[in-house]
Structure formats: C-alpha cells, structure tokens
C-alpha cells in the first residue's frame, strides 16, 4: 500500500482532467460496484447532505480524489429519482475558502420551501497545522450547484476540544426552530453532542447547550455524525462513538450505535428507554446518516459508509488505488419498541432473472433464505470444493449468528478482527442478502438485525453452501449506478 506524504494527501484539485486517467484505471477494477454508490476516483467515506428536494434525492459523500487515503476532503454529489438508480453530478463542495482550507467535512441538508440548504464542517488549519472547525452552510442554486455562504455560521466552542463537527440540522415544528446537533468532544475527552438553535436556517444561530443523555456521560471519546428522528412517537438517536472499545466488537475503536427514547428540547435531554444497540453488526458500517424530508412520519431512510476510519481494503493495492462505497439505502421503523431495518421498497425492480440455486453466486445478486429451524449454517464465497468463504453459524439456542471471514482468500484488517456475532431476539427464520462486487449486506428476520461487510471474492470464490432443508431463492441484479466520469 502506498505511503502518502502530507503534500500528496492535501493536494488541491485544479482541473478535472487531472483525474481522467485515474478514473479510467479505476473502472477496470473487478470490484467496481454495480448497485452501490462509489467514488469516481480515490476514497469515499461519510455520506453527507442527504435529502429529498422537489422530487429528487440528493446525496454527497466525503471524497479524497487522489487515492485510498484520508486527506483533503471534498463533497462529491450524486442524485436519484428513486433512491435506487444513481447518477454522478460532480463536485458538490470544494475546500476553496480560508475557513475550509483543509477540507469540507461531514454534514447534512434540509429542504425548506424551494431551497435546499446544506450544513457542513469547514476544516481550517493554520501553518502550524492547528485545527479550527467551523460550521458552514451552502444553498443549491437553480443550476444544481452548491453555493457557499461567504462566512461560516459559527465557530467552535472554546470550552470544548477541537473535535466539533458533522452538523445534523433538524426542524422542530412544535418549537418553530431549526436545531443543529453537532458531534463533539469535551475538554477532558468525553464524547458528546452540542446543540445550536435558530428560527432561520442561515442566520441567528445560538449555542443552546450540551445534549444530556443520562447514563452515557462517559461513553466514547468523540460522537461523530449524530442524527435524531422521531418515528411513530419514539425518538431515535444515532451516533458514531470513537476512541473506545465496546463489548463484542473486537479491536475496533469506531462504532455506530442507536438509542430509543424521548427527546426534550426544553431541557436538551435525551432519555433512553433501554440500552444502546449496534446499528449494524458487520465489520464495515459507519457514519450512518438519515435523509431529511422523508414523506410520512413512520419511517426514516438511512445510508452509511461501508468502511471504518482506520481500516483499509484490497482495492487500495490496485493500480488505481481506490476504496469505499455507500450502503444500500434502508428503511427504519420502530415496531414493538425495537428498531427494524429493511431493504428499500422497490429494490426488487433490479431483479433481472431468477436463477436456479445451484450453489454459484453471480457477482451482483440477491439471495433469500428461509431457515428450516434449529442450528443453521451459511457459507458465502466458497471455493469449488466448498471450503473457505465468509462463514455464518447460527446457534438456535443462544440466538446468535457468528460470522468469520478468515476463510476468504483476500484477508484484510486482521488486526481489528475477523469474527463478529450478530445477536437475534427471536430464532432465525429468514435472511435476505444483497451481494455486490465488493460488499455483502444481510438482513435477518425481516430487519431485526443487519450485518454489512466488504467482501472481495477472487475468481475461484463464487460458491455458497447452506444447511439442508433451507429454502433458497436467487436473483441476478442489474446495475443501478452509472460509473461515468463527472467532476
């Protein structure tokens, strides 16, 4: 893997033509996705600016153009009419102001009237590399481009650390105010969320206080990408605690969790109704963001980065040096006091043909399994003799599905761990699995639990085996992303 200097990582993109050859080499990768948003070149990380506006879904992702490295971050913009088919729209935000001279970092969007407002973190660094994070804004113009405000909305709180980022904007109709939930870290290294409020999206912002979450006063060292939504009367708080190890998650220090409870905007208190849960139990799922302006009040639409901040993947060793993709958008609902995540309605339209389940996986497919009861085994990406692959063993008595990826030919991030468990609240009944060229997303028991992982099968790893008696249906999926060169 290439060793990057600071100058290489923070090189400014002056002309899109500087990337044309790199993009051409990237498109020849055998792991380019067919149904997942992915970087036009280089690295994609956090999803940003996710909203429905005048009939079009807008999404951006963190983008470092030059390779699979975290450096100077841009926002890259993609659009969709239906959350299934996506087209590249080019750079959304570039680090071209003094207040964001070292990166346009993560944030959100919201549609109000005929305007789509964007909120992001401007990452400023002085010559001595001292960081100052600013909360900034932009507006989508009539030509489909994001126009920045000339100045930030506000600067950092001096009584907190330099880690203040990822503004999530929400509208509260009862209070008739906009709120920004800002991921942060206290001066003594505790993860938290800061809250700002304003009656207007682009002016009048004032610091309201720190979000209080009883029982979570010392939970991780930084809370990235906070997101809050009310679903059928229950508030859901999602965030990504960093700099901490959590039980059952191996050596990883980056996580994505959620709490169900009640948000009181008067006291700025989120009162949990139970313990935290992992949003996804897989190896690679982080920085989840919910879309703004989702119709109705009973569901949210969520998308996440298939990756982790400190991990690297086999495509970083390819000639084009790229990595990352977004998860499939998923629907979130609260049912019987639980968060349920399901594939997006309409994803079935990508099915090109139903195949005879003969033990061979197409490179892009949907697999539907019905468990026969009792212990259950599933092996994905096996070799011709049935060995190896991504293994899942479900213990019916313990209601735990144990995953192990050490049998894959391409092994990576072994220091973080190659085995994880996905606990279930009910016995395993069904699995719905979406496989693309370098990702696997598993929905168990109608969305009771999910498991997402980067997977890079070699030419000999396209088999699968399941327990005797399991019901199996298999569909080949058509492409839904356009992998063209738009910068």
C-alpha positions as CSV (number, residue, x, y, z in Angstrom):
1,X,0.0,0.0,0.0
2,X,1.3,3.5,-1.0
3,X,2.8,5.7,1.7
4,X,1.4,9.2,1.3
5,X,3.1,12.4,2.2
6,X,1.1,15.3,3.7
7,X,1.5,17.3,0.5
8,X,0.2,14.4,-1.6
9,X,-2.8,13.9,0.7
10,X,-3.7,17.6,0.7
11,X,-3.1,18.3,-3.0
12,X,-5.7,20.7,-4.4
13,X,-7.6,19.5,-7.5
14,X,-7.3,22.3,-10.0
15,X,-8.5,20.6,-13.2
16,X,-10.9,17.6,-13.6
17,X,-8.6,16.3,-16.4
18,X,-6.0,15.6,-13.7
19,X,-8.3,12.6,-12.7
20,X,-9.4,11.3,-16.1
21,X,-6.6,8.6,-16.4
22,X,-7.1,7.6,-12.8
23,X,-10.8,7.2,-13.3
24,X,-10.2,5.1,-16.4
25,X,-8.0,2.8,-14.4
26,X,-10.5,2.7,-11.6
27,X,-13.3,1.5,-13.9
28,X,-11.2,-1.6,-14.8
29,X,-11.2,-2.8,-11.2
30,X,-13.0,-6.2,-10.9
31,X,-14.5,-4.8,-7.6
32,X,-16.3,-1.8,-9.0
33,X,-19.9,-2.0,-7.6
34,X,-23.0,-2.2,-9.8
35,X,-25.7,-1.3,-7.3
36,X,-23.8,0.9,-4.7
37,X,-22.6,4.5,-4.8
38,X,-18.8,4.5,-5.0
39,X,-16.1,7.1,-5.5
40,X,-15.4,8.3,-9.1
41,X,-11.8,8.0,-8.1
42,X,-9.9,7.7,-4.8
43,X,-11.6,7.4,-1.4
44,X,-15.3,7.8,-0.4
45,X,-16.2,7.9,3.3
46,X,-19.1,9.5,5.2
47,X,-22.4,10.1,3.5
48,X,-23.4,13.8,3.6
49,X,-26.2,16.2,2.7
50,X,-28.9,13.5,2.2
51,X,-32.3,15.0,1.5
52,X,-35.3,14.8,-0.8
53,X,-35.8,18.1,-2.6
54,X,-38.5,18.8,-5.2
55,X,-38.8,15.2,-6.2
56,X,-35.1,14.4,-6.4
57,X,-32.9,12.7,-3.8
58,X,-29.6,14.4,-3.2
59,X,-26.6,12.8,-1.5
60,X,-23.0,13.7,-1.2
61,X,-20.1,11.7,0.1
62,X,-16.7,12.6,1.6
63,X,-14.2,12.3,-1.3
64,X,-10.4,12.4,-1.5
65,X,-9.7,12.3,-5.2
66,X,-6.2,11.1,-5.4
67,X,-6.3,7.6,-3.8
68,X,-7.4,5.5,-0.9
69,X,-6.2,7.9,1.7
70,X,-7.8,10.4,4.2
71,X,-6.5,13.9,3.2
72,X,-8.1,16.9,1.6
73,X,-11.8,16.2,1.6
74,X,-14.4,17.3,-1.0
75,X,-18.1,16.6,-1.1
76,X,-19.0,14.6,-4.2
77,X,-22.6,15.0,-5.3
78,X,-24.9,12.2,-6.7
79,X,-28.7,12.3,-7.4
80,X,-31.5,9.8,-7.8
81,X,-35.2,9.9,-8.7
82,X,-36.0,6.8,-6.5
83,X,-33.1,6.0,-4.1
84,X,-32.2,3.0,-6.3
85,X,-30.8,4.5,-9.5
86,X,-28.0,7.0,-9.0
87,X,-26.0,9.3,-11.3
88,X,-22.8,11.2,-10.7
89,X,-23.3,15.0,-10.5
90,X,-19.7,16.2,-9.8
91,X,-18.1,18.1,-7.0
92,X,-20.7,19.4,-4.5
93,X,-18.3,21.3,-2.2
94,X,-14.6,22.1,-2.6
95,X,-12.2,23.3,0.0
96,X,-11.7,26.7,-1.6
97,X,-12.2,29.2,1.3
98,X,-9.9,30.1,4.1
99,X,-12.4,28.7,6.7
100,X,-12.3,25.2,4.9
101,X,-8.8,25.3,3.5
102,X,-8.0,21.8,4.7
103,X,-11.4,20.1,3.9
104,X,-15.1,20.3,3.6
105,X,-16.0,17.8,6.3
106,X,-19.3,16.0,7.0
107,X,-22.7,17.5,7.4
108,X,-26.3,17.4,6.4
109,X,-29.0,19.0,4.3
110,X,-32.7,20.1,4.6
111,X,-35.3,21.2,2.1
112,X,-37.3,24.2,3.1
113,X,-39.8,25.7,0.5
114,X,-37.9,26.0,-2.8
115,X,-34.5,25.9,-1.2
116,X,-32.1,23.1,-0.3
117,X,-29.8,24.1,2.5
118,X,-26.5,22.3,3.2
119,X,-24.6,22.4,6.5
120,X,-21.0,21.2,6.8
121,X,-17.8,21.4,8.8
122,X,-15.1,23.7,7.4
123,X,-11.8,22.2,8.4
124,X,-9.3,25.1,8.7
125,X,-5.7,24.6,9.6
126,X,-3.1,27.2,10.4
127,X,0.5,27.0,9.0
128,X,1.4,25.1,12.2
129,X,-1.4,22.7,11.5
130,X,-3.6,23.8,14.4
131,X,-7.2,22.9,13.5
132,X,-10.2,25.2,13.8
133,X,-13.6,23.6,12.8
134,X,-16.3,26.0,11.5
135,X,-19.9,25.2,10.9
136,X,-20.7,26.4,7.4
137,X,-23.6,26.5,5.0
138,X,-24.4,26.4,1.3
139,X,-27.5,26.6,-0.9
140,X,-28.4,24.6,-4.0
141,X,-28.8,27.0,-6.9
142,X,-31.0,26.8,-9.9
143,X,-28.2,25.2,-11.9
144,X,-27.8,22.3,-9.5
145,X,-24.6,23.6,-7.9
146,X,-24.0,24.3,-4.2
147,X,-23.2,27.9,-3.4
148,X,-21.4,28.6,-0.1
149,X,-22.2,31.5,2.2
150,X,-19.3,33.9,2.4
151,X,-18.7,33.3,6.1
152,X,-19.3,30.4,8.5
153,X,-22.5,30.3,10.5
154,X,-20.4,30.0,13.7
155,X,-17.1,28.9,15.0
156,X,-16.1,26.3,17.6
157,X,-16.8,26.5,21.4
158,X,-13.5,27.3,23.1
159,X,-14.5,25.2,26.2
160,X,-14.6,22.0,24.1
161,X,-11.8,20.3,22.2
162,X,-11.0,20.9,18.5
163,X,-13.3,17.9,17.7
164,X,-16.6,19.7,16.8
165,X,-18.0,18.6,13.5
166,X,-20.7,16.9,11.5
167,X,-23.7,19.2,11.9
168,X,-27.1,17.5,11.5
169,X,-29.9,20.0,11.0
170,X,-33.5,19.2,12.0
171,X,-36.7,21.2,12.1
172,X,-38.9,21.1,15.2
173,X,-42.4,22.2,14.3
174,X,-43.6,22.5,17.9
175,X,-40.8,24.9,18.8
176,X,-40.8,26.5,15.3
177,X,-37.0,26.3,15.3
178,X,-34.1,24.7,13.5
179,X,-31.7,22.7,15.6
180,X,-28.1,21.6,14.7
181,X,-26.8,18.5,16.5
182,X,-23.0,18.8,16.4
183,X,-20.7,15.9,17.2
184,X,-18.1,16.9,19.7
185,X,-15.6,16.1,22.4
186,X,-15.4,17.8,25.8
187,X,-12.1,19.3,27.0
188,X,-11.5,16.2,29.2
189,X,-12.0,13.8,26.2
190,X,-15.7,12.7,26.6
191,X,-17.8,12.2,23.5
192,X,-20.9,14.4,23.4
193,X,-23.3,16.4,21.2
194,X,-23.6,20.2,21.1
195,X,-26.9,21.8,20.2
196,X,-27.5,25.1,18.4
197,X,-30.8,26.7,17.6
198,X,-32.2,29.3,15.2
199,X,-35.6,30.3,13.8
200,X,-33.9,30.7,10.4
201,X,-31.6,28.3,8.5
202,X,-28.9,30.7,7.5
203,X,-28.7,33.2,10.4
204,X,-29.4,33.7,14.1
205,X,-27.7,30.6,15.3
206,X,-27.0,30.5,19.1
207,X,-25.5,27.9,21.3
208,X,-28.3,26.2,23.3
209,X,-26.2,23.7,25.3
210,X,-24.8,20.2,25.5
211,X,-27.2,17.3,24.9
212,X,-27.7,15.4,28.1
213,X,-28.0,11.6,27.8
214,X,-28.4,10.0,31.2
215,X,-26.1,7.0,31.6
216,X,-23.9,8.0,28.7
217,X,-21.9,10.7,30.2
218,X,-18.7,8.8,29.6
219,X,-19.3,6.7,26.5
220,X,-16.5,7.0,24.0
221,X,-14.1,9.9,23.2
222,X,-16.0,11.6,20.3
223,X,-19.5,11.3,19.0
224,X,-19.4,11.6,15.2
225,X,-22.3,12.0,12.8
226,X,-25.2,12.5,15.3
227,X,-28.7,12.0,13.8
228,X,-32.1,12.2,15.5
229,X,-35.5,11.4,14.2
230,X,-39.0,10.7,15.6
231,X,-40.6,7.5,14.3
232,X,-44.2,6.8,15.3
233,X,-43.8,8.7,18.5
234,X,-40.4,7.3,19.5
235,X,-37.2,9.4,19.2
236,X,-34.2,7.6,17.8
237,X,-30.7,8.9,18.5
238,X,-28.0,7.5,16.2
239,X,-24.3,8.4,16.5
240,X,-20.8,7.0,16.0
241,X,-18.7,6.8,19.2
242,X,-15.0,6.8,18.6
243,X,-11.8,6.2,20.6
244,X,-13.3,3.3,22.6
245,X,-13.6,-0.4,22.5
246,X,-17.1,-1.9,23.1
247,X,-18.0,-5.4,24.1
248,X,-18.2,-7.9,21.3
249,X,-16.6,-5.6,18.7
250,X,-13.1,-6.9,18.7
251,X,-10.3,-4.4,18.5
252,X,-12.3,-1.7,16.7
253,X,-12.5,1.7,18.2
254,X,-15.1,3.1,15.8
255,X,-18.8,2.1,16.1
256,X,-22.3,3.0,15.0
257,X,-25.0,2.8,17.7
258,X,-28.5,3.9,18.4
259,X,-30.8,4.6,21.4
260,X,-34.6,4.7,21.5
261,X,-36.1,7.2,23.9
262,X,-37.5,10.6,24.3
263,X,-36.0,14.0,23.3
264,X,-36.9,17.0,25.5
265,X,-36.0,20.2,23.6
266,X,-36.6,22.4,26.7
267,X,-34.0,20.6,28.9
268,X,-31.9,19.4,25.9
269,X,-32.2,15.9,27.4
270,X,-32.5,12.6,25.5
271,X,-33.8,10.0,27.9
272,X,-33.1,6.4,26.7
273,X,-35.7,3.8,27.1
274,X,-33.2,0.9,27.1
275,X,-29.5,0.1,26.4
276,X,-27.6,1.2,23.3
277,X,-27.7,-1.2,20.4
278,X,-25.4,-1.5,17.4
279,X,-27.0,-0.1,14.3
280,X,-25.3,-2.9,12.2
281,X,-23.3,-5.9,13.5
282,X,-21.0,-6.2,10.5
283,X,-17.3,-5.5,10.0
284,X,-17.8,-2.3,7.9
285,X,-20.6,0.1,8.7
286,X,-20.1,3.6,9.9
287,X,-21.2,7.3,9.9
288,X,-24.9,6.5,9.1
289,X,-27.0,9.5,8.0
290,X,-30.7,9.7,7.7
291,X,-32.4,11.6,4.9
292,X,-34.2,14.8,5.5
293,X,-37.8,15.4,4.2
294,X,-38.8,11.8,4.1
295,X,-42.6,11.7,3.5
296,X,-44.7,10.4,6.4
297,X,-43.8,10.1,10.0
298,X,-43.4,6.3,10.5
299,X,-40.1,5.6,8.6
300,X,-36.6,7.0,8.1
301,X,-34.3,6.4,5.1
302,X,-30.7,5.7,6.2
303,X,-27.5,5.3,4.3
304,X,-24.0,4.6,5.7
305,X,-20.4,4.3,4.7
306,X,-19.3,0.7,4.1
307,X,-16.0,1.2,5.8
308,X,-14.3,2.4,9.0
309,X,-12.0,5.4,9.6
310,X,-8.9,3.4,10.4
311,X,-9.4,0.4,8.0
312,X,-8.1,-0.2,4.5
313,X,-9.2,-2.6,1.9
314,X,-7.7,-4.6,-1.0
315,X,-8.6,-2.1,-3.7
316,X,-6.1,0.3,-2.1
317,X,-3.4,-2.0,-3.5
318,X,-4.7,-1.9,-7.1
319,X,-3.2,0.3,-9.8
320,X,-6.0,2.9,-9.4
321,X,-5.7,2.9,-5.6
322,X,-9.4,3.4,-4.6
323,X,-11.8,2.2,-1.9
324,X,-15.2,2.7,-0.3
325,X,-18.8,2.7,-1.1
326,X,-22.2,3.6,0.4
327,X,-24.6,1.0,1.8
328,X,-27.9,0.4,0.0
329,X,-30.4,2.9,1.4
330,X,-32.5,1.2,4.1
331,X,-35.8,1.9,5.7
332,X,-36.0,2.3,9.5
333,X,-39.2,1.8,11.5
334,X,-39.9,1.4,15.2
335,X,-42.0,-1.7,15.9
336,X,-42.9,-3.1,19.4
337,X,-40.1,-0.9,21.0
338,X,-37.5,-2.1,18.5
339,X,-35.7,-0.5,15.6
340,X,-36.3,-2.6,12.4
341,X,-34.2,-2.0,9.3
342,X,-35.4,-3.4,5.9
343,X,-34.3,-3.1,2.3
344,X,-35.8,-0.2,0.4
345,X,-39.2,-0.8,-1.1
346,X,-38.7,-1.1,-4.9
347,X,-35.3,-2.7,-4.8
348,X,-37.0,-5.7,-6.3
349,X,-37.1,-3.8,-9.7
350,X,-33.4,-4.6,-10.0
351,X,-34.0,-8.3,-10.3
352,X,-33.1,-9.3,-13.9
353,X,-33.7,-13.0,-13.6
354,X,-34.4,-15.7,-11.0
355,X,-31.7,-18.3,-11.1
356,X,-31.7,-22.0,-10.2
357,X,-30.0,-22.1,-6.8
358,X,-27.1,-24.4,-7.8
359,X,-24.5,-23.2,-5.4
360,X,-23.0,-20.4,-7.6
361,X,-23.3,-16.7,-6.8
362,X,-23.4,-14.1,-9.6
363,X,-21.2,-11.1,-8.9
364,X,-24.3,-9.0,-8.2
365,X,-27.3,-10.8,-6.8
366,X,-30.0,-11.1,-4.1
367,X,-30.3,-14.3,-2.1
368,X,-33.3,-15.1,0.0
369,X,-33.1,-17.9,2.6
370,X,-35.7,-19.5,4.8
371,X,-34.2,-21.3,7.8
372,X,-35.6,-24.8,8.5
373,X,-35.3,-24.4,12.3
374,X,-32.6,-25.4,14.6
375,X,-28.9,-24.6,14.1
376,X,-28.1,-23.0,10.7
377,X,-25.0,-22.7,8.6
378,X,-24.3,-20.5,5.6
379,X,-21.0,-20.1,3.7
380,X,-20.7,-17.4,1.1
381,X,-17.9,-17.1,-1.5
382,X,-16.7,-20.7,-1.1
383,X,-14.1,-22.3,-3.4
384,X,-15.1,-25.1,-5.9
385,X,-14.6,-27.7,-3.2
386,X,-16.9,-25.9,-0.8
387,X,-14.1,-24.7,1.5
388,X,-13.3,-21.2,2.7
389,X,-15.5,-18.2,2.4
390,X,-17.5,-15.9,4.7
391,X,-18.9,-18.3,7.3
392,X,-22.1,-17.9,9.4
393,X,-23.0,-20.3,12.1
394,X,-26.3,-19.6,13.9
395,X,-26.8,-21.2,17.3
396,X,-30.6,-21.7,17.7
397,X,-30.5,-22.0,21.5
398,X,-28.3,-18.9,22.0
399,X,-30.0,-17.0,19.1
400,X,-26.6,-15.8,17.9
401,X,-25.2,-15.8,14.4
402,X,-21.4,-16.0,14.4
403,X,-19.6,-14.7,11.4
404,X,-16.0,-15.5,10.4
405,X,-14.3,-14.0,7.3
406,X,-10.9,-15.6,7.9
407,X,-11.6,-18.2,5.2
408,X,-11.6,-15.6,2.4
409,X,-8.6,-15.6,0.0
410,X,-8.2,-11.8,0.4
411,X,-7.8,-11.1,4.1
412,X,-7.6,-7.5,5.4
413,X,-7.9,-5.6,8.7
414,X,-6.9,-8.7,10.6
415,X,-5.7,-6.6,13.4
416,X,-9.2,-5.3,14.1
417,X,-10.7,-8.8,14.0
418,X,-12.2,-11.3,11.6
419,X,-15.0,-12.7,13.7
420,X,-18.1,-11.0,15.0
421,X,-21.5,-12.0,16.4
422,X,-25.0,-10.9,15.3
423,X,-27.4,-11.5,18.2
424,X,-31.1,-12.1,17.5
425,X,-34.1,-11.6,19.7
426,X,-36.0,-14.4,18.1
427,X,-34.9,-17.7,16.4
428,X,-33.5,-17.3,12.9
429,X,-36.3,-17.6,10.4
430,X,-35.1,-15.8,7.3
431,X,-32.1,-14.0,5.7
432,X,-32.3,-11.5,2.8
433,X,-28.8,-10.9,1.4
434,X,-27.5,-8.4,-1.2
435,X,-24.2,-9.2,-2.8
436,X,-22.3,-6.7,-5.0
437,X,-18.7,-7.0,-6.3
438,X,-17.1,-5.9,-3.0
439,X,-19.9,-5.8,-0.4
440,X,-22.4,-8.0,1.3
441,X,-25.4,-6.8,3.2
442,X,-27.5,-9.2,5.3
443,X,-31.0,-8.5,6.8
444,X,-32.1,-11.1,9.3
445,X,-35.7,-11.9,10.3
446,X,-37.3,-9.1,8.4
447,X,-34.8,-6.5,9.6
448,X,-34.5,-7.5,13.2
449,X,-30.7,-7.3,12.8
450,X,-28.3,-6.5,10.0
451,X,-24.7,-7.3,9.0
452,X,-22.7,-5.4,6.5
453,X,-19.2,-6.2,5.3
454,X,-16.7,-5.5,2.5
455,X,-16.0,-8.8,0.7
456,X,-13.6,-9.2,-2.2
457,X,-14.1,-12.7,-3.7
458,X,-11.4,-13.9,-6.0
459,X,-12.1,-15.8,-9.3
460,X,-12.4,-19.1,-7.5
461,X,-14.7,-17.8,-4.7
462,X,-18.2,-17.8,-6.2
463,X,-19.8,-20.8,-4.5
464,X,-22.1,-21.0,-1.5
465,X,-23.5,-23.7,0.8
466,X,-26.5,-23.7,3.2
467,X,-27.9,-26.0,5.8
468,X,-30.0,-28.9,4.5
469,X,-33.7,-28.1,4.3
470,X,-33.3,-24.3,3.9
471,X,-35.4,-22.6,1.3
472,X,-33.3,-20.7,-1.3
473,X,-34.2,-18.2,-3.9
474,X,-31.6,-16.4,-6.0
475,X,-31.9,-13.4,-8.4
476,X,-29.3,-11.8,-10.6
477,X,-29.4,-8.0,-10.2
478,X,-28.9,-5.4,-12.8
479,X,-26.8,-2.3,-12.4
480,X,-28.3,0.8,-10.8
481,X,-25.3,3.2,-10.6
482,X,-23.7,5.0,-13.6
483,X,-20.0,4.9,-13.2
484,X,-19.2,7.8,-15.5
485,X,-16.5,10.5,-15.3
486,X,-18.2,13.6,-14.0
487,X,-16.1,16.0,-11.9
